[in-house]
Amino acid sequence: MPRRLVPSTAKSASPAPASPGIVSSSHLVSPRSVELSEFEFGLIVAWNAFSRWAVRCMAAAGCPDLTITDVLLVHHLCHRARNKKLADLCFVLNYEDTHVVAYSLKKLVGAGLAQASREGKEVFYSPTALGESLVQQYRAVREECLVKSLDTELNADIGELARLLRTMSGMYDQAARAATSL
């Protein structure tokens, strides 16, 4: 069936195309969701800024030689004062490559920031007193350099954004599983 042409004076029922927004990969922008591409670019920029911040904050706290994975692990080891297995650390922090986390844990143990203990076949990790002290110093630097400058009016928005990020994380994980089965 031939397509019917609409005279140029007639108004189109479809909205004008959306602006491509601020994106890193214009070739991925979908007409169904320009916002997703904007979100992904924001996520990339935010992750890199956060990683840089966390590593530099840890350096200011007294430990300049840690990577972002090391920083995240030493913080999580201190979380709730519970011993943690490699698998638990990978699960909570959403790391797929256990060897990356295992290498980081080995570095933290070697630096005296973490300790490993064996219970049967399992190895459990926990922070040392030095690791806990370092995390407390990190907190002090964070309070001074970041939290102090935070507009508390944004706290509700930050909470909503955190919930959105957890939701999107689940969607990306599901999409990754789907892509793996193609």
C-alpha positions, 0 to 999 in steps of 0.5 A: 500500500503506498504511503500517504503524503501529508501536506506541509501545512498539516500539523504532524501528530508526532512530537518533534524529535528530541534533542540528542542531549549530552551523550558520549555515544550519539550512535547509541541514542534510541528514539525510545529513550534519549534519557538512557543515553544521557544517564549512561554518560552521566554514570560514566562521568560520575563513576570516574569522578567518584573513583578519582575522589575515593583514591585521592581521599584515601591518599589524603588519609595516609595511604596513597598507593591504593586503587579504587578496588582496594579502597572499596574493599577496605571500606567494606571490610570495616562495614558492620565488623563482620568477617567476609568471604571473597564471594560475599565481597564480590557479590555485595560490590557487584564484581564479576571477576573474582581474581581482581578482588582476590588480588586486591585482598592480597595487596591489602593483607600485604599492606597490613590493612586486612587480615585473612583467617581460615575456617575449614575450607573458607578464608575470611577477611577482616580489617586490621587495626591499621585498616580501621584507623585508615578508614576513620581518617578517610571519614574525617577527610570526607567530612571536611572536603565533601560532606561539609560542602554538600547542600543538605537540601539535596539529601532527599534527591540523593536518596532518590538517585541512590534508589534509581541507581540500584534499580538501573543496576538490576536492569543492566545485570539482567540485560547482561545475562540476556546478551550473554545468551544471544 
